[in-house]
């Protein structure tokens, strides 16, 4: 069910990068559970198609655009306002950068700035705009991280450092706003378009699907876990049977 500009009677989530991969899988799960989701993506056709295929008692408002752009972030906030508030913000949209990943000594700084614009600055800028809604709802923030944020992988200095900065932003936000639940979430390797871009020409069919990671992520959205950094694999091991 697709909705544009209506007040929601259920919980409301904002999910960036909702047209593919983990963002799409999460948005679909939330709609099945009765949430209203404001989801964005750079590819409008792909986003609209994804939204049209989602079924459940919930609904989704697709907003096409690049989260790094000020005007697009304003549209996302307008959609949240129309929904009547916000309970969860998930900063999932990410930019890998060049593929294959260059060494830092060879990384073009203009390209690196674009990676940081999407992966680090845009999430903070968007959170600054929706923070009043989240404070009213005592809501939750989930910033999608990566193992490259904590491990020094050759060739991953650009993407990894942008996610490491996002991890620290998450930790500081948690200290500054103890009334909120603030999480950095490392989903691990997944069978997604971005994973394939990161490993061009390789067979990634052995990676878990994005859908298989969603139950662990949902624990952060609906459970009682303290603010902090969590890995999908660790959450999965401690899930109730």
VEXMI-398147 format. One line per 2 residues: number of its first residue (from 1); their letters; for each residue x, y, z of C-alpha. Coordinates in steps of 0.05 Angstrom, whole numbers. Example, Ala and Ser with C-alpha at 12.3 -4.5 7.8 and 13.67 -1.06 7.14 Angstrom:
# residues 2
1 = as = 246,-90,156  273,-21,143
***
This chain:
# residues 241
1 = xx = 0,0,0  29,68,-20
3 = xx = 8,132,14  28,204,2
5 = xx = 16,256,54  -30,226,106
7 = xx = -26,225,181  -8,156,208
9 = xx = -45,122,264  11,72,275
11 = xx = 86,80,289  125,119,237
13 = xx = 195,104,212  242,141,165
15 = xx = 287,94,125  338,122,77
17 = xx = 361,79,20  295,41,20
19 = xx = 295,21,-53  344,-37,-49
21 = xx = 383,-83,-3  375,-77,72
23 = xx = 333,-13,67  282,-46,22
25 = xx = 279,-109,64  270,-69,128
27 = xx = 216,-24,97  177,-85,73
29 = xx = 181,-117,143  157,-53,176
31 = xx = 98,-47,128  79,-119,144
33 = xx = 80,-101,218  34,-41,209
35 = xx = 84,16,207  80,77,163
37 = xx = 149,85,130  178,146,95
39 = xx = 230,115,49  277,147,-1
41 = xx = 323,126,-57  361,158,-114
43 = xx = 327,115,-168  255,138,-170
45 = xx = 230,81,-214  263,29,-170
47 = xx = 236,62,-107  165,66,-133
49 = xx = 167,-6,-156  192,-29,-88
51 = xx = 138,11,-52  84,-17,-98
53 = xx = 104,-89,-82  101,-81,-6
55 = xx = 39,-110,26  11,-107,96
57 = xx = -30,-65,143  23,-10,141
59 = xx = 40,38,85  99,73,53
61 = xx = 112,142,27  167,140,-26
63 = xx = 208,203,-34  257,202,-92
65 = xx = 324,238,-84  395,240,-58
67 = xx = 400,245,18  464,287,9
69 = xx = 422,344,-20  391,397,25
71 = xx = 327,402,-16  315,327,-13
73 = xx = 324,325,62  272,380,68
75 = xx = 224,336,28  236,278,76
77 = xx = 221,322,136  158,346,102
79 = xx = 136,274,92  150,260,166
81 = xx = 110,321,185  52,297,142
83 = xx = 55,229,177  45,264,243
85 = xx = 110,249,277  168,200,279
87 = xx = 186,141,323  248,113,288
89 = xx = 300,142,240  344,92,203
91 = xx = 403,122,165  415,66,116
93 = xx = 433,102,51  507,93,35
95 = xx = 556,107,-20  611,56,-31
97 = xx = 656,100,-73  701,74,-129
99 = xx = 702,0,-145  750,-33,-136
101 = xx = 765,7,-73  828,49,-80
103 = xx = 885,54,-30  883,118,11
105 = xx = 946,143,-23  909,141,-90
107 = xx = 840,164,-66  816,226,-102
109 = xx = 795,274,-47  736,301,-86
111 = xx = 708,231,-91  722,218,-18
113 = xx = 683,281,-1  623,253,-38
115 = xx = 628,188,3  630,228,68
117 = xx = 572,272,44  526,211,39
119 = xx = 554,166,94  571,216,149
121 = xx = 545,287,139  477,270,110
123 = xx = 456,225,168  475,279,218
125 = xx = 441,334,178  377,293,172
127 = xx = 378,276,246  385,350,264
129 = xx = 321,363,225  279,306,254
131 = xx = 306,308,325  246,348,351
133 = xx = 200,292,328  244,239,360
135 = xx = 249,276,425  174,281,430
137 = xx = 166,206,418  227,185,458
139 = xx = 246,152,393  303,112,365
141 = xx = 360,125,317  395,69,279
143 = xx = 456,87,237  478,30,191
145 = xx = 552,17,200  602,-34,174
147 = xx = 657,-79,199  703,-34,157
149 = xx = 690,20,209  729,-19,262
151 = xx = 775,-64,221  833,-37,179
153 = xx = 821,-70,111  867,-51,55
155 = xx = 829,-10,4  772,7,51
157 = xx = 800,70,82  749,116,49
159 = xx = 685,79,62  709,51,128
161 = xx = 730,117,156  664,149,136
163 = xx = 628,95,175  676,101,234
165 = xx = 658,174,238  584,155,236
167 = xx = 596,106,293  626,161,336
169 = xx = 569,208,318  521,154,342
171 = xx = 558,146,408  560,221,422
173 = xx = 487,229,405  471,175,455
175 = xx = 509,213,509  478,280,491
177 = xx = 407,252,486  399,197,539
179 = xx = 324,200,530  333,169,460
181 = xx = 358,101,440  416,110,392
183 = xx = 447,51,356  502,37,306
185 = xx = 485,-28,271  535,-71,232
187 = xx = 495,-118,187  556,-157,164
189 = xx = 565,-182,92  501,-188,53
191 = xx = 480,-210,-17  465,-139,-42
193 = xx = 481,-94,-100  531,-55,-59
195 = xx = 567,-119,-38  572,-139,-111
197 = xx = 599,-70,-128  651,-77,-74
199 = xx = 674,-144,-102  666,-137,-178
201 = xx = 667,-203,-215  664,-245,-153
203 = xx = 609,-295,-135  574,-269,-73
205 = xx = 518,-320,-73  544,-348,-7
207 = xx = 529,-283,30  466,-279,73
209 = xx = 406,-243,43  386,-174,68
211 = xx = 320,-204,91  357,-252,138
213 = xx = 388,-193,174  323,-156,187
215 = xx = 302,-196,250  366,-174,285
217 = xx = 355,-102,263  283,-104,287
219 = xx = 308,-118,357  338,-48,358
221 = xx = 273,-18,332  226,-53,379
223 = xx = 267,-84,436  296,-56,500
225 = xx = 370,-56,484  414,0,510
227 = xx = 444,51,463  508,26,432
229 = xx = 541,-10,373  513,-78,354
231 = xx = 531,-131,303  476,-171,269
233 = xx = 513,-236,282  516,-222,357
235 = xx = 442,-203,360  423,-265,322
237 = xx = 460,-310,371  421,-281,430
239 = xx = 352,-281,398  298,-318,436
241 = x = 280,-384,402
***
